[in-house]
Amino acid sequence: MEVFLDCLPCMLRQVLEASRLATDRREVHDRIMQEATEILVGYGEFPNSPALASVLHGIVKKHTGVADPYLQVKRANIRDALAVYPFLQTFLAEQADGLYWALKAAATGNIIDVAVGSGQDLRESIEQELAKPFALCDLAPFQKELATAKHLLIIADNAGETVFDRLLMERLSDLTITYAVRGEPVLNDATVDDVRASGFAPWINVVSTGGRAPGLILDECTEEFRSLFYQVDLVISKGQGNYEALMDEAQRSVFFLLKAKCPMLAEKLSVQVNDYVFKWNGR
């Protein structure tokens, strides 16, 4: 998906946020923002927003020397998600359509991006979000592919959301499951270290894509991961960034699980902002 003009101020805000998380030195913030602004002028040269964001956040790392500006944020998100995990397990146990609600719970974890405060605050937000049905839900084709699938690949999104994904993996525990994360820290996206802190079962195979963008850009991934991506039976892609990078993928079936957080993406999906989506690319 192309980079929209609407993406540019959002990315610049993210860069400033990351800069301030990495250092309190104003002169460093100035250098980062100047260089980031120069890069943004050439936004049309980038194939999608995750590719541009990768370069911009590389500027933050270069000037601050901090490899993971969101480290403390991610730790807090994982801690709060673990605190509400028992509530989510109880909620799912009470639902008749377990697969639908496991998918919905995993998608709901995407609010970890904006949830603020204690685990209790997060729980209140989750309860409100769980009450919202999917605006778009391609459950039938997913169940059809699931009937013959043996190996599921889940492409992760944010740290903290990783805990919510455990609910879906427990529901699909009869499959071989591979969980793919970023090759290095970018924004609050999940890495291997974040998964270790999220309490994953030992039977879940966790791999790095090798990519460093906040979205799965296949050309940046390792050859090993690209081979895995095309060989598995079933792929679930989590979050907006992965959708932006993979929406034009034409060579394999992908199910996108996300919350539409921006107007441009919502328009692409024909839903409203903050709607939940489980969309099949129909390949």
PyMOL commands that set and color helices and strands:
alter all, ss='L'
color gray80, all
select helices_A, chain A and resi 7-22+26-41+43-45+49-64+71-93+98-113+119-130+139-146+161-171+192-196+218-220+223-231+239-246+263-269
alter helices_A, ss='H'
color red, helices_A
select strands_A, chain A and resi 134-137+151-155+176-181+205-208+234-238+255-259+276-280
alter strands_A, ss='S'
color yellow, strands_A
deselect
rebuild
show_as cartoon
